[in-house]
Amino acid sequence: MKRQFRAASWTAVGRISAPFLIMGVSLWMLTDVLDPPLLSSLPETIAALPPGLFLLAAAFCGISLWAVARYDGLAHRHFRTRVDPALARQSGLCAIAIAQTVGFGVFTGAAVRWRMLPHLGLKSAMRLSVFVSVTFMSALAFLAALTCLILPAPLWTFLPALVIAAGLPLALITLSFAPVCARIRHQMRIPSLQAVRAILGWAGLDVLAAALAFYILIPAPDLGFAAFLPVFLLALAAAMLSGAPGGVGPFELTLISLLPHVAPADLITAVLVFRALYYAIPAVLAVLLVFCTKHAPPVAPAPPVPQGQQLAELGVLAQNGGVIRHHRTGSYALWFTQQTATLLFDPASGRAQASLADLKGQAASHALSPCVYKCGARTAVAARKSEWCVVQVAQDCVINLPAFDLNHPDKRSLRRKLRKAQTAGVTVTQAPSGTLPLQAMAAIDTLWQTAQGPARGGTMGRFCPDYLAVQDVYLAHLDGQLIAYASFHSDPTAPCLDLMRQLPDAPQGTMHLLVKTAIDAARTEGKPALSLAAVPYMPAWSRYSGPFRRYFSNPGLRQFKAGFAPVYVPKYAAAPSAGPLVLALADIASEVHHPRPLPTFGPVHKQHEEYEVALECPPWKGEPNS
């Protein structure tokens, strides 16, 4: 135990001392350049700089720090902290201004953020600090690589720059969409492509303004900005990676090494003025601001508006983490995925155009792309009027209950399946509320997934005791043994089919008999319709797509539902333009085919808080009003 403690202590000492060691070695390597005559002439050289140059450099430094503050605003949107955007930017500006001067960026930045936003806690402050540091370093690496490839740069940078410029986007796409990375996406939130675009934009503005501030301070007319920018970015990266206070040592060493044709005195003069304008003065102002800022709590959610008409499918929000979002004139189902803020189905109440406008605001506030998924024709028309790109993605299989006739010729295959199940002795009953045979149902679900593959999620329900406890469940028995079950989202007008599970050796027609029993029960209750849920819409050209069509169309499920001769109601997806729509559909497909794991449940609990998948609040509590 003592050995482990000593090892940990030495490791901590090494981490703390490493930045100072790097700084010391770098300054020692500069001793030949920093000779006494040069140092003694610096005050005169600095005094000779025109006052207007100081003001222009200070303006560029201000632009750079203004862009820096945007990182934290983006980070707070990414983690959905509900912190006021202005306060988020203010705390970020102070954290970065102090951390880049003191060193130990992640820890110093976390301490400042915790001091200014104590209600977040140290853990959240550290998470924000890590996010800002990692994303900025990644953006800096990518921008430096592009700069080295496009502008004149040292020859040795070409191969590393090529690897970074190609590798980072590939790594991001793989992490965001590849099935093999689904577990990583479930354990940590990867920034959306919308957020990455913003990060690159703010980082680009930040480093460009900082480079201009430094460049105009160098009294070397023969140094072009195109040749200077790659060197500055490399020096900045070296300074940040070292962790040294203010990057002192590595920054100067890199500049002097890569700009041998520029007089060291000119570079050191620019470094001193730049450090005063970009590091020292902002750090002092940030310290004053930290101790003068009044701490404000996060934005409190307003009481929810009374909920309007509901859709049966909204029950799936209990599993996918969605919420009912209330705005001034209506409400809708809002589902956050990795890349999108998605309006699921149709608005629950109010006009579609008002919900679309609110959706765009929600997407922007979370650095995501807005999307509508599986909406009806009216919402699709409203989206088209808003100049959104709309495409059909599914067909809802709806049964008109008053007109349903088992003896009609189009039910021939259904009658055949029902006879097979009845001949085998299958009996179906509706489970009384609160008395589900959960152990037997869980065993069937396990065997079903073993045979069919993992259950899909997102817009589809998965086995969960709490989830099934609020649904209408029908049970199929054979010789007293449970062999299959089907569940329906309850609704006073149109119940919707959700889970279907059966044993691999269940008699043919068992599932048909379960659904037929639910149809009869709904007709008896006088309900006008019953939905068998949607099937993917496959256009005519997709018949030539082979494995792609089989993977997405699920022909067996389509054939099963077709046996009931439903009315096919088109369902659409929409986004502001074609590019975001393709991105959104790919992201939703990833969420459906590789959903986040559900927590393990014991006995049935009625409290929604037992679901650990809700993002911010239970569906019936809603989102805050706008």
FENBELZI-V403410 format. One record per residue. N is the residue number from 1. RES is the residue in three letters. PSI is psi in whole degrees, 0 to 359 (* if undefined). NEAR is the number of other ideal C-beta (glycine too) atoms within 10 Angstrom. Layout:
N_RES_PSI_NEAR ; N_RES_PSI_NEAR
//
This chain:
1_MET_317_5 ; 2_LYS_322_6 ; 3_ARG_318_7 ; 4_GLN_320_8 ; 5_PHE_317_9 ; 6_ARG_319_10 ; 7_ALA_317_10 ; 8_ALA_322_10 ; 9_SER_315_10 ; 10_TRP_324_10 ; 11_THR_316_10 ; 12_ALA_318_10 ; 13_VAL_319_10 ; 14_GLY_318_10 ; 15_ARG_322_11 ; 16_ILE_321_12 ; 17_SER_339_11 ; 18_ALA_313_13 ; 19_PRO_321_21 ; 20_PHE_325_16 ; 21_LEU_316_13 ; 22_ILE_317_21 ; 23_MET_316_23 ; 24_GLY_316_14 ; 25_VAL_319_14 ; 26_SER_316_21 ; 27_LEU_325_16 ; 28_TRP_322_11 ; 29_MET_343_14 ; 30_LEU_4_16 ; 31_THR_328_8 ; 32_ASP_331_8 ; 33_VAL_318_15 ; 34_LEU_64_15 ; 35_ASP_161_11 ; 36_PRO_317_7 ; 37_PRO_320_7 ; 38_LEU_314_15 ; 39_LEU_323_11 ; 40_SER_336_9 ; 41_SER_353_13 ; 42_LEU_316_16 ; 43_PRO_319_11 ; 44_GLU_320_9 ; 45_THR_318_17 ; 46_ILE_319_16 ; 47_ALA_335_7 ; 48_ALA_347_9 ; 49_LEU_138_16 ; 50_PRO_141_8 ; 51_PRO_325_7 ; 52_GLY_330_9 ; 53_LEU_321_13 ; 54_PHE_316_16 ; 55_LEU_318_10 ; 56_LEU_317_15 ; 57_ALA_320_23 ; 58_ALA_323_16 ; 59_ALA_316_14 ; 60_PHE_321_23 ; 61_CYS_321_22 ; 62_GLY_318_15 ; 63_ILE_317_17 ; 64_SER_313_21 ; 65_LEU_328_20 ; 66_TRP_318_15 ; 67_ALA_323_19 ; 68_VAL_320_25 ; 69_ALA_334_21 ; 70_ARG_337_21 ; 71_TYR_314_27 ; 72_ASP_323_28 ; 73_GLY_319_22 ; 74_LEU_319_25 ; 75_ALA_319_25 ; 76_HIS_323_28 ; 77_ARG_321_20 ; 78_HIS_317_22 ; 79_PHE_359_16 ; 80_ARG_56_14 ; 81_THR_346_18 ; 82_ARG_16_16 ; 83_VAL_141_26 ; 84_ASP_130_15 ; 85_PRO_320_15 ; 86_ALA_318_11 ; 87_LEU_325_20 ; 88_ALA_316_26 ; 89_ARG_322_20 ; 90_GLN_314_20 ; 91_SER_323_29 ; 92_GLY_319_27 ; 93_LEU_315_23 ; 94_CYS_317_26 ; 95_ALA_315_31 ; 96_ILE_320_28 ; 97_ALA_319_27 ; 98_ILE_316_24 ; 99_ALA_320_25 ; 100_GLN_342_22 ; 101_THR_317_22 ; 102_VAL_328_18 ; 103_GLY_182_18 ; 104_PHE_56_16 ; 105_GLY_312_23 ; 106_VAL_313_15 ; 107_PHE_317_15 ; 108_THR_316_19 ; 109_GLY_320_28 ; 110_ALA_320_24 ; 111_ALA_318_20 ; 112_VAL_317_26 ; 113_ARG_320_29 ; 114_TRP_322_21 ; 115_ARG_322_17 ; 116_MET_336_24 ; 117_LEU_66_28 ; 118_PRO_335_12 ; 119_HIS_342_12 ; 120_LEU_331_21 ; 121_GLY_161_11 ; 122_LEU_322_12 ; 123_LYS_314_10 ; 124_SER_323_18 ; 125_ALA_319_22 ; 126_MET_321_18 ; 127_ARG_317_20 ; 128_LEU_318_28 ; 129_SER_317_26 ; 130_VAL_317_15 ; 131_PHE_312_20 ; 132_VAL_316_25 ; 133_SER_312_18 ; 134_VAL_315_12 ; 135_THR_322_22 ; 136_PHE_317_20 ; 137_MET_322_15 ; 138_SER_316_19 ; 139_ALA_319_21 ; 140_LEU_318_20 ; 141_ALA_317_19 ; 142_PHE_315_22 ; 143_LEU_320_21 ; 144_ALA_321_25 ; 145_ALA_314_24 ; 146_LEU_318_17 ; 147_THR_318_25 ; 148_CYS_332_25 ; 149_LEU_328_15 ; 150_ILE_318_13 ; 151_LEU_165_16 ; 152_PRO_126_13 ; 153_ALA_162_22 ; 154_PRO_141_12 ; 155_LEU_324_7 ; 156_TRP_346_9 ; 157_THR_349_19 ; 158_PHE_307_13 ; 159_LEU_311_9 ; 160_PRO_321_13 ; 161_ALA_320_22 ; 162_LEU_318_13 ; 163_VAL_315_11 ; 164_ILE_316_20 ; 165_ALA_327_19 ; 166_ALA_325_11 ; 167_GLY_320_13 ; 168_LEU_312_16 ; 169_PRO_321_12 ; 170_LEU_318_9 ; 171_ALA_320_12 ; 172_LEU_314_16 ; 173_ILE_319_13 ; 174_THR_313_12 ; 175_LEU_326_16 ; 176_SER_330_20 ; 177_PHE_338_20 ; 178_ALA_134_13 ; 179_PRO_326_9 ; 180_VAL_343_9 ; 181_CYS_10_17 ; 182_ALA_319_17 ; 183_ARG_322_12 ; 184_ILE_318_12 ; 185_ARG_328_19 ; 186_HIS_330_13 ; 187_GLN_333_8 ; 188_MET_148_9 ; 189_ARG_114_14 ; 190_ILE_135_17 ; 191_PRO_140_23 ; 192_SER_162_25 ; 193_LEU_329_22 ; 194_GLN_317_21 ; 195_ALA_321_20 ; 196_VAL_320_21 ; 197_ARG_318_12 ; 198_ALA_320_20 ; 199_ILE_314_24 ; 200_LEU_321_16 ; 201_GLY_311_14 ; 202_TRP_321_21 ; 203_ALA_319_22 ; 204_GLY_315_17 ; 205_LEU_319_16 ; 206_ASP_304_25 ; 207_VAL_329_23 ; 208_LEU_316_19 ; 209_ALA_319_21 ; 210_ALA_319_22 ; 211_ALA_319_22 ; 212_LEU_320_21 ; 213_ALA_318_23 ; 214_PHE_319_25 ; 215_TYR_317_19 ; 216_ILE_347_18 ; 217_LEU_352_23 ; 218_ILE_114_20 ; 219_PRO_61_17 ; 220_ALA_94_15 ; 221_PRO_339_6 ; 222_ASP_1_7 ; 223_LEU_113_17 ; 224_GLY_150_12 ; 225_PHE_327_12 ; 226_ALA_324_12 ; 227_ALA_334_15 ; 228_PHE_322_22 ; 229_LEU_311_23 ; 230_PRO_321_24 ; 231_VAL_318_24 ; 232_PHE_317_24 ; 233_LEU_321_25 ; 234_LEU_319_23 ; 235_ALA_320_25 ; 236_LEU_318_22 ; 237_ALA_317_20 ; 238_ALA_319_21 ; 239_ALA_318_24 ; 240_MET_321_18 ; 241_LEU_330_15 ; 242_SER_331_23 ; 243_GLY_3_20 ; 244_ALA_148_24 ; 245_PRO_119_18 ; 246_GLY_7_17 ; 247_GLY_20_28 ; 248_VAL_131_23 ; 249_GLY_286_25 ; 250_PRO_323_24 ; 251_PHE_309_25 ; 252_GLU_319_24 ; 253_LEU_318_23 ; 254_THR_316_21 ; 255_LEU_311_25 ; 256_ILE_325_20 ; 257_SER_322_16 ; 258_LEU_354_18 ; 259_LEU_63_20 ; 260_PRO_338_8 ; 261_HIS_355_8 ; 262_VAL_135_19 ; 263_ALA_131_15 ; 264_PRO_325_18 ; 265_ALA_320_18 ; 266_ASP_317_16 ; 267_LEU_316_21 ; 268_ILE_323_22 ; 269_THR_312_23 ; 270_ALA_321_24 ; 271_VAL_314_20 ; 272_LEU_314_16 ; 273_VAL_318_22 ; 274_PHE_318_21 ; 275_ARG_325_18 ; 276_ALA_316_16 ; 277_LEU_324_21 ; 278_TYR_334_25 ; 279_TYR_298_20 ; 280_ALA_305_14 ; 281_ILE_312_15 ; 282_PRO_324_24 ; 283_ALA_317_19 ; 284_VAL_315_13 ; 285_LEU_323_15 ; 286_ALA_320_21 ; 287_VAL_316_16 ; 288_LEU_319_11 ; 289_LEU_323_18 ; 290_VAL_317_19 ; 291_PHE_353_8 ; 292_CYS_351_7 ; 293_THR_132_15 ; 294_LYS_133_6 ; 295_HIS_130_10 ; 296_ALA_140_13 ; 297_PRO_166_11 ; 298_PRO_163_15 ; 299_VAL_122_13 ; 300_ALA_138_7 ; 301_PRO_140_15 ; 302_ALA_159_12 ; 303_PRO_141_10 ; 304_PRO_149_18 ; 305_VAL_146_17 ; 306_PRO_135_9 ; 307_GLN_142_15 ; 308_GLY_204_14 ; 309_GLN_137_11 ; 310_GLN_155_18 ; 311_LEU_145_20 ; 312_ALA_322_22 ; 313_GLU_345_24 ; 314_LEU_349_21 ; 315_GLY_337_21 ; 316_VAL_345_24 ; 317_LEU_335_22 ; 318_ALA_341_20 ; 319_GLN_326_22 ; 320_ASN_2_26 ; 321_GLY_8_19 ; 322_GLY_170_25 ; 323_VAL_163_23 ; 324_ILE_114_24 ; 325_ARG_121_25 ; 326_HIS_132_28 ; 327_HIS_189_22 ; 328_ARG_326_10 ; 329_THR_9_16 ; 330_GLY_197_19 ; 331_SER_160_26 ; 332_TYR_164_33 ; 333_ALA_122_25 ; 334_LEU_123_25 ; 335_TRP_119_25 ; 336_PHE_124_20 ; 337_THR_189_23 ; 338_GLN_322_19 ; 339_GLN_343_26 ; 340_THR_156_30 ; 341_ALA_112_25 ; 342_THR_130_31 ; 343_LEU_112_29 ; 344_LEU_133_25 ; 345_PHE_219_24 ; 346_ASP_159_23 ; 347_PRO_141_30 ; 348_ALA_331_20 ; 349_SER_158_19 ; 350_GLY_178_18 ; 351_ARG_147_14 ; 352_ALA_321_23 ; 353_GLN_324_17 ; 354_ALA_321_17 ; 355_SER_323_27 ; 356_LEU_319_23 ; 357_ALA_318_15 ; 358_ASP_324_26 ; 359_LEU_318_22 ; 360_LYS_321_16 ; 361_GLY_319_13 ; 362_GLN_318_20 ; 363_ALA_316_24 ; 364_ALA_322_14 ; 365_SER_346_14 ; 366_HIS_12_19 ; 367_ALA_46_24 ; 368_LEU_171_25 ; 369_SER_136_25 ; 370_PRO_146_24 ; 371_CYS_147_27 ; 372_VAL_135_29 ; 373_TYR_131_24 ; 374_LYS_47_21 ; 375_CYS_165_28 ; 376_GLY_185_16 ; 377_ALA_320_13 ; 378_ARG_316_12 ; 379_THR_324_25 ; 380_ALA_320_22 ; 381_VAL_318_15 ; 382_ALA_322_22 ; 383_ALA_319_23 ; 384_ARG_321_13 ; 385_LYS_332_11 ; 386_SER_9_15 ; 387_GLU_34_8 ; 388_TRP_158_21 ; 389_CYS_127_16 ; 390_VAL_138_19 ; 391_VAL_144_15 ; 392_GLN_133_13 ; 393_VAL_344_19 ; 394_ALA_170_21 ; 395_GLN_120_19 ; 396_ASP_129_20 ; 397_CYS_100_23 ; 398_VAL_133_19 ; 399_ILE_124_23 ; 400_ASN_101_12 ; 401_LEU_316_19 ; 402_PRO_330_10 ; 403_ALA_1_9 ; 404_PHE_123_19 ; 405_ASP_112_10 ; 406_LEU_336_12 ; 407_ASN_1_7 ; 408_HIS_147_12 ; 409_PRO_330_7 ; 410_ASP_357_11 ; 411_LYS_19_18 ; 412_ARG_311_11 ; 413_SER_327_15 ; 414_LEU_317_21 ; 415_ARG_321_16 ; 416_ARG_317_13 ; 417_LYS_319_20 ; 418_LEU_321_20 ; 419_ARG_320_13 ; 420_LYS_317_16 ; 421_ALA_318_24 ; 422_GLN_323_14 ; 423_THR_325_11 ; 424_ALA_348_16 ; 425_GLY_18_10 ; 426_VAL_134_23 ; 427_THR_144_14 ; 428_VAL_135_21 ; 429_THR_155_11 ; 430_GLN_130_13 ; 431_ALA_130_17 ; 432_PRO_149_8 ; 433_SER_131_11 ; 434_GLY_7_8 ; 435_THR_46_8 ; 436_LEU_139_19 ; 437_PRO_76_15 ; 438_LEU_321_17 ; 439_GLN_315_9 ; 440_ALA_322_15 ; 441_MET_320_22 ; 442_ALA_321_15 ; 443_ALA_319_14 ; 444_ILE_318_22 ; 445_ASP_319_17 ; 446_THR_314_12 ; 447_LEU_322_15 ; 448_TRP_316_20 ; 449_GLN_328_14 ; 450_THR_322_10 ; 451_ALA_322_11 ; 452_GLN_345_12 ; 453_GLY_170_9 ; 454_PRO_144_12 ; 455_ALA_142_16 ; 456_ARG_160_17 ; 457_GLY_215_20 ; 458_GLY_266_26 ; 459_THR_4_24 ; 460_MET_142_17 ; 461_GLY_156_25 ; 462_ARG_162_20 ; 463_PHE_128_21 ; 464_CYS_127_22 ; 465_PRO_311_16 ; 466_ASP_322_19 ; 467_TYR_314_21 ; 468_LEU_338_20 ; 469_ALA_339_15 ; 470_VAL_15_15 ; 471_GLN_166_22 ; 472_ASP_119_19 ; 473_VAL_133_23 ; 474_TYR_135_21 ; 475_LEU_137_20 ; 476_ALA_128_26 ; 477_HIS_150_17 ; 478_LEU_117_18 ; 479_ASP_40_9 ; 480_GLY_1_6 ; 481_GLN_135_9 ; 482_LEU_125_17 ; 483_ILE_345_20 ; 484_ALA_163_25 ; 485_TYR_157_27 ; 486_ALA_142_24 ; 487_SER_151_27 ; 488_PHE_137_26 ; 489_HIS_127_22 ; 490_SER_142_12 ; 491_ASP_139_20 ; 492_PRO_341_11 ; 493_THR_323_13 ; 494_ALA_88_18 ; 495_PRO_156_24 ; 496_CYS_130_25 ; 497_LEU_138_22 ; 498_ASP_269_23 ; 499_LEU_140_21 ; 500_MET_119_18 ; 501_ARG_138_25 ; 502_GLN_159_20 ; 503_LEU_149_18 ; 504_PRO_330_10 ; 505_ASP_20_9 ; 506_ALA_144_19 ; 507_PRO_149_20 ; 508_GLN_142_15 ; 509_GLY_359_22 ; 510_THR_312_24 ; 511_MET_326_19 ; 512_HIS_320_21 ; 513_LEU_323_25 ; 514_LEU_312_26 ; 515_VAL_321_23 ; 516_LYS_322_23 ; 517_THR_320_18 ; 518_ALA_323_23 ; 519_ILE_314_19 ; 520_ASP_320_14 ; 521_ALA_319_16 ; 522_ALA_323_22 ; 523_ARG_319_15 ; 524_THR_324_9 ; 525_GLU_359_10 ; 526_GLY_21_10 ; 527_LYS_141_17 ; 528_PRO_336_14 ; 529_ALA_161_18 ; 530_LEU_133_27 ; 531_SER_133_22 ; 532_LEU_17_23 ; 533_ALA_181_22 ; 534_ALA_156_24 ; 535_VAL_150_22 ; 536_PRO_142_16 ; 537_TYR_123_18 ; 538_MET_108_18 ; 539_PRO_167_9 ; 540_ALA_322_6 ; 541_TRP_341_8 ; 542_SER_348_14 ; 543_ARG_341_10 ; 544_TYR_5_8 ; 545_SER_358_14 ; 546_GLY_240_9 ; 547_PRO_326_7 ; 548_PHE_316_11 ; 549_ARG_317_16 ; 550_ARG_324_11 ; 551_TYR_318_12 ; 552_PHE_335_15 ; 553_SER_338_17 ; 554_ASN_70_16 ; 555_PRO_328_11 ; 556_GLY_316_10 ; 557_LEU_321_15 ; 558_ARG_317_14 ; 559_GLN_320_11 ; 560_PHE_312_20 ; 561_LYS_328_21 ; 562_ALA_334_16 ; 563_GLY_337_21 ; 564_PHE_3_20 ; 565_ALA_58_18 ; 566_PRO_169_20 ; 567_VAL_128_12 ; 568_TYR_114_15 ; 569_VAL_120_14 ; 570_PRO_141_15 ; 571_LYS_143_23 ; 572_TYR_162_21 ; 573_ALA_150_24 ; 574_ALA_149_25 ; 575_ALA_164_25 ; 576_PRO_332_19 ; 577_SER_175_11 ; 578_ALA_318_10 ; 579_GLY_305_12 ; 580_PRO_330_22 ; 581_LEU_316_22 ; 582_VAL_317_13 ; 583_LEU_316_20 ; 584_ALA_316_25 ; 585_LEU_322_17 ; 586_ALA_320_14 ; 587_ASP_317_23 ; 588_ILE_320_24 ; 589_ALA_321_15 ; 590_SER_319_21 ; 591_GLU_325_23 ; 592_VAL_313_16 ; 593_HIS_339_16 ; 594_HIS_68_20 ; 595_PRO_163_21 ; 596_ARG_144_18 ; 597_PRO_142_12 ; 598_LEU_149_17 ; 599_PRO_157_11 ; 600_THR_132_6 ; 601_PHE_148_16 ; 602_GLY_235_8 ; 603_PRO_161_7 ; 604_VAL_132_16 ; 605_HIS_144_13 ; 606_LYS_342_9 ; 607_GLN_131_8 ; 608_HIS_337_15 ; 609_GLU_343_9 ; 610_GLU_337_14 ; 611_TYR_121_20 ; 612_GLU_13_9 ; 613_VAL_349_17 ; 614_ALA_135_18 ; 615_LEU_311_13 ; 616_GLU_325_14 ; 617_CYS_160_16 ; 618_PRO_153_15 ; 619_PRO_324_23 ; 620_TRP_349_14 ; 621_LYS_335_16 ; 622_GLY_175_21 ; 623_GLU_160_22 ; 624_PRO_151_17 ; 625_ASN_153_15 ; 626_SER_*_14
//
